[in-house]
């Protein structure tokens, strides 16, 4: 069957008529806004190409496909940036007002259009020269360093003459082309006006702007970390544009900075806290940056890290000696190193992931994920192991976008992300109805994926079944019937522990099992277990090596930030890292942990707890297990408390400064 040319013509004619009818419904100003928006998208694509050409030395080791992927991915950020930058103009221009009758209105709108967008163009061209210096896009500098930038102007004319000339030429060209383009559009669009159509157009413009700024209709709004589709950070900055990063920075919270001690003094204290004998500190400006030179050769074993949702030490018999909800974990502990005084860095999953994967503490008012610091230069576990030929992956049974993990983990070097969408054989019976895939099938699926990885590999698996509302699959309900006095969380925790056993049952049959180190911890405690300060953070940490089973209990205090350097020690990895913790295997180092329990800062050592709000409140508890008001004995232990205060202040000052000023990590030749 076919259409002859004569039969097709009426169809085409009707389609054209329908299209024209639809276009006639769109008000003139909205059409003009759309044309100018497309024009600016072309301008930003040219700016991105220019950024690549000027800084092409940073992209010498990337493929053509990766460059093309970055250039195309950047359009999404360009849309968001242009809408944020032009938002006032867009709303004003599309108000249901007949501006043609307002004298000089066209001149006014054109001038505002040029000023706003020349500002954006200027920011992007400035980054042509600024990027090689800081190796990131502009962020807070236009807000905080204007006096310094003004003082730099004479030097800029001297050292960046060609760049400034290029900017001047760009300004002239932009104004001239924009004038010609806007006049041409205005002439081609009919000057009809309707209050009704204009009102509808304004609503439509606002809706499209909201969608464009949030990057689409996905679960979580667009963030800077979505630009980093690999651990090659220059590619992420090619995806971004400076307009977007500067505007987003203005609306993102910053972390407070502290100046208790000199940089030299804090560096000395940090060295005392975190440096191992086989490490050498590199730069005081980067207080945690150090080079690791193990004596023994590297062991390229696989690494699997389990982050168990809400697992609290209170419910784990191998830690407490009480009745247990984790029989499999307890049996595994008899063949492992079990840390019985291990602490979460924070009380939210969004704080745990940066702490575990990149050794970034939770001593800030909010999580690094979602802040402007999430695009800092960091040194994650995945990035380190990638350099040694590892395949890296992160597995979380929730939908992509959940808590921003899929955007953050590539920055930590975990290049393969597997969420609910990547789960093979998805069915409603495997979905908990709230968060994602039940632990048992998801854990087995993760193990199956590991079978396809080139070894060695490093995989992180984040559970979810022990998260409120604590559902378990229908086919396991009878198996996990409720005991008297048992909470729904305990049932879910027992199911989660059972899921772990099924993973290990399957993994034992795989050829990679005996060459794998397993690390099991939790993201945070369950809220019902937070009876005091210690129990609010007390979680498990177990390290199991099937090729070298141990039955060791270690009471040393540690936190999430210690996991990364401990894994480096287990593997004897020669590397440069910026872990804000210490290796738990280092017998020469006393344990410590620093975190916040709003509004207070906490510092644990292997025996006691010190509390300080950095204003008036100070408390010292000789035993971190006894923290009621009557146990506070600050006046009796001033020497000990002063020493712990010194370490706490130095740690918080150094961590805050490193995160705020992007002094966590730098490449060292």
N, C-alpha and C positions, 0 to 999 in steps of 0.2 A: 504493500500500500504506500502511496506517495502523494504529495501535494504538488500540483502543477504550479507554475509560476503565477498564473492568473488567479488560482484559488488562494495562494499564499498572500497576495497583495492586500486583500481586505483584512486578513489577520494582522499583518504588519501595521496597516493603517489604523486598525482598532487599538492595537497596543500603543502606538504613538499617541493616539487621542487620549487614552487612559492616562498615559504618562504626563501629557500636557495638563490634563485635568487635575491630577494630583499635585503637580508643581504649582498650578495656579492657586492651590489652597495654602501654599507656604508663603508667608509674608515676605515682602521684598528685603527687609533688613536681615531676616534670618538667612535668606539665600546669600546675601552679600557677606554675612558673617561666615557662612560655610566656605565660600570661595576664598576669603582672606585666610581662613584657618588652614585650608589645603595649601595655600601659598606659603604660609609659615612652616608647615610640615616639610615642604621642600627645602626651605632655608635651613631648618635644623638638620636635615639629612646632609646638606652641604657642609654645615659646621662640624658634624660628626666625622665626615670624610676628611675634613681638614685636620681635625684632632688626631686622626689615625696617621695621616701623612707626616705631620710635624713630629709625632711621637712614635714613629714606626719602629724605632730601635727596641721599644718595649714589646714588640709583637713579632720579633724575629723567629721565635720558636713555635708560633701558632699556625694552624693550617688555614687555607683559603676558606674552607667551610666554616671554621670557627669565626673568622672575620665577618663573613657574610651573615652568619647567624647573629652576631653581635649588632651589625648594622640594621638588620631587620627587627630584632628584638627592641632596639632603641626607640622605634616608632611609638611603642606603647608609652614610654616615659616622656616622649616629646608631646604626645597628646595631653597627658596629665600636666606637664609643665606649662604648656601654652594656655591651657584652660585656667590654671591657677593664676598665672601672670596676667591674663587678660580678663579675668572674671568681672571686675568692676565695669570695664568698658563693654563687655558682652551683655551684661544685664542692662546697663544704661541705654545702649544702642538698640536693644530689642523691646524697650518699654513701648506701650501702645500710645505713642505720641507722634504726631505728624511733623517730624523734624525738618521736612523740606520747607516748611513755612517759617522755621526759626532761622533768623539771619546768622550766617557764619557757622551754622551747626556742622556742616561738612568739614570746614577747616578745623573746628574744635576736635571732632572725632579723629580726623587724620593725624593731628598733632599728638593726641593722647596715644593713638595706636603706635606711632613712631617712637615716642618716648619710652613706652612700656617695653616694646620689643627690641629697641636698641639696647636697653638695659640688659635684657636676656642675651642678646648677641654679644654684648661686651663681656659678660661673665664667661661665656663659652670661649671667646677668643683669649681672654686673660688666662684661662686654663691651659692654653697651648704652651705657655711659658711656665705656668705655675706647677703643672703636673709633674714635670721631671724633678722638681725640688721636693715635693711632699708625696708624690706617687699616689695621689687620690684627687678627686674633684674638690672644688671649693665647697666649704661647708659654712662655718660660723665666721670666717674671716671678714666678709663684708660688714658684719654687725659689730665685731669686737676689735678689729684691727684697722679701722678707717684712718686714725691718725698716723699709724705706721705706713699705711699704703700711700697716704698723701706725701709723707716724707720720702717715699721711694720714687716718686714721680720723676725727679731729675735723673736718677740713675736708670730708670726705665727707658727714658729717651735715649740714653747713651748706649745701653746694652741691648735694647730691643727695638732699635730704629725700624727695622723692616716690619716687625710685628705691629708697631704703632702706625706705620704708614698703611699697612694692610687693613688695620682697623678703620682708619680715616677713610680709605677707599671703600671699605664695606659700608660705612655710614652713608656716604654720598650715594653709592650704588643702591643701597636699600631704600633710601628716601625717594630717589628718582624712579626706581622700578615700582615701588609701592604706589607712588602717585599715578603713574601711567596705568598700572593694573587696576587700581580702585576706580579711576575714571572710566576705564573701559567696561568694567562690570556694571557701574552705575548706569551707563548709557544703554547697556543691553538688557537691563532689568526694567520692566514696566513700573511706572511710579504710582501704581494703584495702592490705595490705603484703606484698611478696614480695622476698626477698633476690635471687632471680634477676632479676626484673623491674627491681628497683632498680639492680642491677649493669649490666644492659643500658642502663638509662636514663642512668646516669653516663657510660658510653662514648659514647652518642649525644649527650649534652649537650656533652661535650668535643669531639667531631668537629664538631658544628654551630657551636660557639664558634670553633674554629680557622678554619672556612670564613667565618664572619661577620666575624672580625677582619681576615682578609686580603682581605675584600671580594668573595669569590667564588672560583671555580675557575680564573680566568684565569691567564695566564702569569706576571705580576708582581703582587705584593701591592698592595693599595690604598695610595696615598700622598696627601699633601696636594695635590700638583700635579694629581691627577685631578679636583679640584674646579674647576679653572680651565679651563672649556670655551670661554672667549673671552679676549681681552686686557683685558676689563673686570674689573679686580681685585675691586671690591666684590661683583660677582656670585659670584666664587669664594669670598669670605669668607661670603657668605650660604649657600652650599652647606655649608661647614664648620660645625662646632660647637666651642665652646671646650673642651669636655671632651676631644674628640679631639686637638686641637692641643696641649694641655698635656700629655696623657699621651704622645703620640708624641714630643714634644720631649724628654721625660725619657730616652727610649730612643735618641734620635738623637745621634750624636756632635757635638761642638762643635769649632770651629777655635780654635787657640791665638791669643792676642792678644799683641802686643809693644808695649813702651813705650820705645823707644830715644830718641826726641826729642819735643819739645813739639808740640802740634797746629799751632801757627803755623809751626814749622820744617818739619814734614813737608809742610804745604800749599804752602810756598814751593818745596820740591824737586819735588813733584808737578806744580806749575805749570810748572816748568822742563822737566820731562820730556814732558808731554803737550799743553800748551796751544798752539794755533795762533794766528797773528796775527788771524784773524777770530773768535776766541773770547774769552769773558770768564768767568772763574771766578765762581761765585755765592756759595758758602757754605763756610767752612773746615770746618764739621762734616760736610759732604758733600764730601770732598776731590777727587772726580773730576767733580763736577757743574758743567756749564758751558753757556753759551748760545752758539750758533753763528750768526753773522750774515754770510753770504757776500756779497761785493761783487757778484758776477754773479748773474743770475736763475737760478732752479732749472731743471734739465733733467729733465723727467719721463720718463726712459728706463726701460725694463724692466731688471731685474737678475736674472741666473741665476747661482747659486753652486753649483759642484760641489765636494763633499767626497769625495775619492777615498780609499777604504779602503787604509790601510797604504802609500800611495805614498811611497817614500823617494827623496830626491834622488840617491842613489848610483846608481840605475838609469835616470836621465834624462839623456840625452846633451847636451841643450841647456844643462844646468846644469854637468855635470862635464867635458864634452868627450870622454867615453869612449864606448864602444859603448852603444847605447841600447835599452831595451825599450819606449820610448814614441815611435814614429815620428810619429804624428799630433800628439801634444802638442808635439813638437819643431818640426813644420812650422807649428803655430799660434803658437809662440813668436816666429817671425820676423815676425809681424804684431802683436805684443803688447808689453806691459811685462812683463818677466820678472825676478823678484826671486831672485837666486841665493844669497842668504844668509838665506833665510826659515826660521823655526823653529816647530815645534809647541809649544804651551804645555805639553803633557803627553805622556803615552805611552799614553793610553787614549782610545777614542772618546767615552766618557762625560765626559771632560774637555774634548774638542775642541768639542763642540756649544755649551756655555755660552760658551766663549771666542770662537767665531766669530759666533754669533747675538746675544750680549749683551755681548761684550767683557769677560767675567769671567775673570781669569787662573787658572792652576792652581798657585798658590803655597800650597796647603793640603794637609793630609795625605790628604784624599780628595776626591772630586768634589762639587761643589755639588749635582748631581743626586743625590737620596737623602738629603741632609742637611736640617736644619731651615731652612737658608738658601735652599732652592729655592723657598720661597714669599715671599721678600723682594720688596720693590718694586724691580723692575729696569727697565731701559730698553732693550729689545731693538730690533734693526734693524726687525723687522716692525712693532712698535708705532709707531716713528717714521714709517715709510712709510705705515702705515694712515692716519695723520693727513693725509696728502697724497693720499689717494684710491687707494692701491695695493691690488691684490689680492695676498694673501700665501699662500704654500703651502710645505709641507715634504714631500718625497718620499723614502721609504726602503723598499726592497724586502723588508725583514724583517717578521715578524708584529708586530702592534700590541703594545706593552708591552716590546719589545726595548730594553733599556738605559734604559727610562723616557723615551724621546724624545717619545712621543705625549703624555705628561703635561707635559713641560717646554716644548715649543716654543710652545704657546699663550701661555705667560707671556712669551715673547720676541716675541709679536705675530704669530706665523704661525698663521693661523686655519683653514687648510685642511690637514689631514693625510692623506697618501695612503700606505698601507702595502700589504703583501701582500694584505690582505683587500679593498682597493679596486682591485686590478689587474684590468683588463677582460680577459676571455678566459683566465682562469687554467687552466693544464693542467700535468700532472705533468712534461711535457718542459721546462717553463719554470722549474721549481723545482730548486734546487741540492741538495735533500735535507737540508740543514742549516740554512741561514739564511733563504733567501727566493728571490725572483725574480732570475734572471740579469740582469746589467747591460744587455745590448743591448736585450731587449724592454722592460725597465723604463724605460730612458732614453727610448725611443720613446714609450712610454705617457705618460711625464711631459710630453713635448713635445706630445702630443695633447691632454692636459688643459690645457696653456697656451693652446692654440688657442681653448678655450672661456672663458678668463678675460677679464674686462674689463681693458683696458690703462689705465695702466701696471700691471705686476705684478712681484712679487719672489718668486722660487721658489728653494728650496734642494733640491738633489738629492744624496743620500748613497748612494754605491755600496756594493756588498758582495762582488762576485765575487773580489776580490783578498784576501779574508779566508780564513784557514785554515778548511777544508781545500783551498782553491784549486781548486775545480771549475769547469769550463767546460761549456757545453751540448754534447750529443752531436753535433749537426750542425756544430759548429765544431772538433771534435777534430783532424781531418785538417789543417785550416787552421793550427792552432797546435801542430803536432807538435814534440816536444821536441828542442832542439839539444843538442849535446854539452856537458856541464857546466852545463846550465841547470837551475835549480831549479823546482819546481812553482809557487812564488810568481811567478817571472819569467814563466812561461807565463800565469798568471792576470792578471798586470799587463799583458802584451801584449794579452790579450783585453779587459781593461778599457779600455785605450787605443783599441782597435778599436771598442768600444762607444761611446766618446766621438765617434769619427769618424762613426759612423752617426747619432748624435744631431745633429751639426752638418750632416751631409749632408741630413737631413730638415728641420732648422730653417731652413736657407738658403732653402728654398722657401716659408717662412711669412712673412706680411706683417709680423710683429713682429721679425724677425731683425735688420734694420739699425738698429732703434731699441732695441737691447738691449746691455747691458754684461755680459760673461761673466767670471766669476772662477773660477779653478780652483786648488784647494789640496788638501791631504790632512789626515786626522785625526791621524795620527802615523806614525812610521817602522815598518817591519817589524823584528821582533826580530833577524833575521839581519844587519841593516845597522847595528846599534848597536855599532860597533867602538870608539868613544871618546865623550866627552861631546858633541862637536859633531855627529857622525854619528847620535847617538841622537835628535836633534831636527830634523835637517836635512830639510826637505820643500820641495815646490815652491809657488810662488805666481805665477800668471799672470793678467793683466788684459787682456782683448781687447774692443775696441770696433770692430765691423765698419765703422761710419761714420767712424772715425778710426784706421785701422791704424797701428801704430808698430812699429819694430824697435829696442826699447830694452832694454838689460840694466842693471839697477840692483843694485849689490852691497850696498846698505844693509841692515843687520840689521833684521828685523821679526819679529813673532810673530802668532798668531791674533787677539789682542786689537786689532791694528792694522787688521784687515779692515773692521770696522764704521765707524770714523772715516774710513777711506780711501774707502769707498763714499759716505759723506756728502759728502766733498770732490768726488768724481767727479760727483755729481748737484747740487752746490751747494745742499744742503738747509738751509734756515733752521730751526733746532730747538734744543731743550734736550736734552742727552744726558749720560751719565755713563760714557763709554767709558774703560776703564782702559788704553788704548793711545793712540797718536798716528797721525795721517794719514801714510801713506808718501809722499804727494805733497808734503808740506811740506818744501821744500828747506832751511828754516831750522833744522830739527830733526835732530839726530844720531840714528842708529838705536840702539835698545836692546831688550833682551828679558830678562825676569825669570821664572824658573820654579824648580821643585825637581827635584833628582836625588837622591832620598832616600839619606841623611838631610841632604843639603846643599842650600843655596840657590845658584842660579846667576844671574849678571848679565853679559849680553853687551853690549858696545858694538860699533861697526863694525870694531873691530880685535881686541880682546882679550876675555878671559874672567876673571871674578872668582868665586871659590868660597868660601862661608862657611857653617859650621853654627851660627852664632850662639852658640857656646860656646867652643871652643878652636881649631878648624881654620880656617885661612885660606890660600888659594892664589891666585896671580895668574899668568896665562899671557899673555904679550905677543901671542901669536897664538891665537885660539880654535880653530884647526885643529891645533895641537900641544899636547896636554894630558897628556902622560906625566909621570911624577914628575920626570924630569930637566929638563922644560921649566918647572917652577914657579920663578918668580924674584921672589917676594914681596919679599924684602929689597932687591933692586935697584930695585924700583918701588913703594916705600912711598907716595909721593905719589899715583900713579895708582890704586893699590889702595885707599887710604883714601877717595879720591873715589868710586870705584865702590861701596865698602862703604856710604858715606853714602847713595847713591842706592838701593841695594838695600834697606837697612834701612828707609828712608823709604817705599819702595814697598810692601814686605811689611807694614809696620805699618799703612799707610793702607788697603791692600786688605783686610787681616784685620779691622781695626776696622769698615770699611764693611760687610763681609759679616756679621760677628758681631752688630753692633748695628743692622742694617738702615738704614745710612746711605749706601746706594748712590745712590738716586734719591728725589726728592720732587717733587710738582707745584709749579710756580712760576707765579704769576699775573703 
